[in-house]
């Protein structure tokens, strides 16, 4: 195999390209990004240019494609508890899709329309986005 460079992926946003580059470098594959400065400067033309290209040696191309195709496993709940993350679940359906409402945005909007002054009323409630259950 020759020492030619091959494009294994292209990206529209610089942060996605850098994440993929770090992923490959952590596996020991040398790579670099082509067109990153152009896309960062002229982001409207990123598709015309072909985006940011992630390039590797031809010998490493198959391994690089496999690494980029791998999905990262999320932390299990036991590990996230050990990291100190806040565990809150809906008491009705045990869903973790929770929203914290501190202020009543409806009352704030109404006060802006009536008094031209945003008055907020404390609401401080949790709402489950899956089942709609509301609790304090």
KAVEN-V690155 format. One record per run of one state. SS is the DSSP state (hx for helix, st for strand, lp for the rest). FROM is the first residue (numbers start at 0). LEN is the number of residues. Records with the same first field share a line. If there is no record, write none. Layout:
BEGIN
SS->FROM-LEN + FROM-LEN
END
This chain:
BEGIN
lp->0-4 + 11-2 + 26-4 + 34-1 + 41-1 + 49-2 + 69-7 + 82-15 + 103-1 + 115-6 + 128-5 + 135-1
st->4-7 + 30-4 + 51-6 + 97-6 + 121-7 + 133-2
hx->13-13 + 35-6 + 42-7 + 57-12 + 76-6 + 104-11
END
